[in-house]
Amino acid sequence: MQAFGRRASVARKTKETEISVSVDLDGSGKSEISTGIGFLDHMLEQLSRHSLIDLTVKAKGDLHIDFHHTTEDTGIAIGEAVSKALGERKGINRYGDAVIPMDETLTRVALDASNRPYLIWKVNFSKPKLGEMDTELFKEWFQAFAQNAGLTLHVENLYGENNHHIVESCYKGLARALRAAVEIDPRKSDAIPSTKGVLGGTLKA
């Protein structure tokens, strides 16, 4: 049994950014992304393609200052949309993981769609910038996304040299782990995957 209709839209407007996001968790990996940051667009396209989550993102931000607000707020909005689409999180596998090779790089991602957000980020870069984008902003995006999607998310780059490959393997790893976690388990399609009957809070489940 496959669930359909797990869709959500989010609009976020601040003095710094204006963002609209829509997701379909049961999509085919179609995306329409426009953030004004070319590299971020590319990473979000990878996220959509490899998670099979249809993703539309339209963002306008204060890029004349820097990329920080647009990057972080995009993570917030996409995370909110994913959480909204998950609803009570009934029937989901809940856990997902992936080990992603990309040429000389290997990255491991594991997540629990627990509604108890937490990020472990063990990723280092050899340069402060990737093109025009500060490499420190990728942690900001993953933090914002995990917090608002309600994910316990662990990202660890095991080894690698090329910064582009390192970042891209992180997004592809997130995509594959997320795909596994949000899929419906046909044997438990109507049950919340927790012994306490609810996901969230601080108690172990």
C-alpha positions in Angstrom: 0.0 0.0 0.0 1.5 3.3 -1.1 0.2 6.6 0.4 -0.7 9.4 -1.9 -1.5 13.0 -1.4 1.3 13.7 1.0 1.8 17.2 -0.3 2.4 20.6 1.4 3.2 24.2 0.5 4.9 26.8 2.7 5.3 30.5 2.2 7.9 32.4 4.3 8.4 36.1 4.2 10.8 38.2 6.3 12.7 41.5 5.8 15.5 39.4 4.3 13.9 36.8 2.2 10.6 35.8 0.4 10.3 32.1 -0.2 7.6 29.7 -1.4 8.0 26.0 -1.4 5.9 23.0 -2.4 6.7 19.3 -1.9 5.1 16.0 -2.9 6.6 13.2 -0.9 5.2 10.6 -3.3 6.5 12.3 -6.5 9.0 11.2 -9.1 11.9 13.6 -8.4 10.7 16.6 -10.5 12.0 20.0 -9.4 11.7 23.6 -10.2 14.3 25.6 -8.3 15.1 29.2 -8.3 17.0 30.7 -5.3 19.3 33.1 -7.1 22.3 31.0 -5.9 23.3 28.7 -8.7 25.2 26.1 -6.6 22.3 25.9 -4.1 19.9 25.4 -7.0 22.0 22.5 -8.2 22.1 20.9 -4.8 18.3 21.2 -4.3 17.8 19.6 -7.7 20.0 16.7 -6.6 17.9 16.4 -3.4 14.7 16.2 -5.3 16.0 13.8 -8.0 17.5 11.3 -5.6 14.7 11.4 -3.0 11.9 11.2 -5.6 10.3 14.1 -3.8 8.8 16.6 -6.2 10.2 20.0 -5.1 9.4 23.6 -6.1 11.3 26.4 -4.6 11.1 30.1 -5.4 13.3 32.4 -3.3 14.2 36.0 -3.4 16.7 37.2 -0.8 19.2 39.9 0.1 22.0 38.4 -2.1 23.6 41.9 -2.4 24.6 41.4 1.3 25.6 37.7 1.2 24.1 34.3 0.7 23.5 33.5 4.3 19.8 34.5 4.8 18.6 32.9 1.5 20.5 29.7 2.2 19.3 29.3 5.8 15.7 30.4 5.1 15.4 28.0 2.1 16.4 25.2 4.5 13.8 26.3 7.0 11.0 26.5 4.4 11.8 23.1 2.8 12.0 21.5 6.2 8.6 23.0 7.2 7.0 21.7 4.0 8.4 18.2 4.5 7.2 18.1 8.1 3.8 19.4 7.1 3.5 16.8 4.3 4.4 14.0 6.8 1.6 15.0 9.1 1.4 12.5 12.0 4.1 10.4 10.3 1.9 7.3 10.3 3.2 4.4 8.4 6.6 5.7 7.5 9.7 3.6 7.8 11.1 6.4 9.9 14.8 5.5 9.6 17.0 5.9 6.5 20.7 5.8 5.7 23.0 6.0 2.7 26.7 5.8 1.9 27.4 7.8 -1.2 30.6 7.5 -3.2 31.5 10.3 -5.6 34.8 9.8 -7.3 37.4 10.2 -4.5 34.8 11.1 -1.9 32.7 9.0 0.4 30.0 10.4 2.7 27.6 8.6 5.1 24.2 10.0 6.1 21.8 8.5 8.6 18.5 10.0 9.8 15.5 9.3 12.0 12.3 11.2 11.1 11.6 11.3 14.8 10.2 14.8 15.1 13.1 15.4 17.5 15.5 17.5 15.5 19.2 17.2 16.0 22.2 17.6 13.6 25.6 16.0 13.8 27.8 17.5 11.1 31.2 16.0 10.6 32.1 17.6 7.3 35.3 19.7 6.7 36.2 21.8 3.7 39.7 22.7 2.5 38.6 26.1 1.1 36.3 28.8 2.6 34.4 29.2 -0.7 32.9 27.0 -3.4 32.5 29.4 -6.3 30.8 32.4 -4.8 29.3 30.5 -1.9 30.8 30.3 1.6 31.3 26.6 2.5 30.2 27.2 6.1 26.7 27.9 4.8 26.1 24.2 4.0 26.0 23.4 7.7 23.6 26.2 8.1 21.3 24.8 5.5 21.4 21.2 6.9 20.8 22.6 10.4 17.8 24.6 9.3 16.4 21.7 7.3 16.8 19.2 10.1 15.3 21.5 12.7 12.2 22.3 10.7 11.7 18.9 9.1 11.9 17.2 12.6 14.9 15.0 11.7 17.7 13.6 13.8 20.3 13.9 11.1 23.9 12.7 11.0 26.1 13.7 8.1 29.8 12.5 8.0 32.2 12.9 5.2 34.5 9.9 5.6 37.1 11.1 3.1 37.4 13.3 0.1 39.4 16.1 -1.5 37.2 17.9 -3.9 34.9 20.3 -2.1 32.2 20.1 -4.8 32.1 16.3 -4.5 32.0 16.5 -0.7 29.0 18.9 -0.7 27.2 17.0 -3.4 27.6 13.7 -1.7 26.1 15.2 1.4 23.0 16.3 -0.4 22.7 13.0 -2.3 23.1 11.1 0.9 20.4 13.1 2.5 18.2 12.5 -0.5 18.6 8.7 -0.4 18.2 8.5 3.4 15.1 10.7 3.3 13.6 8.6 0.5 13.9 5.5 2.6 12.7 7.1 5.9 9.5 8.7 4.5 8.3 5.7 2.4 5.3 3.9 3.7 5.8 0.5 5.3 2.9 -1.6 3.8 2.8 -3.7 7.0 2.3 -0.7 9.3 0.7 1.8 7.0 -1.7 3.2 9.6 0.6 3.0 12.7 2.9 5.7 14.0 6.4 4.1 14.2 6.9 4.6 17.9 6.1 2.5 21.0 4.7 5.6 22.7 2.2 6.3 19.8 3.6 9.7 18.9 6.8 11.0 17.4 8.3 14.1 19.0 9.2 15.3 22.4 12.3 14.3 24.4 11.5 10.8 25.4 13.1 7.9 23.7 10.9 5.9 21.3 
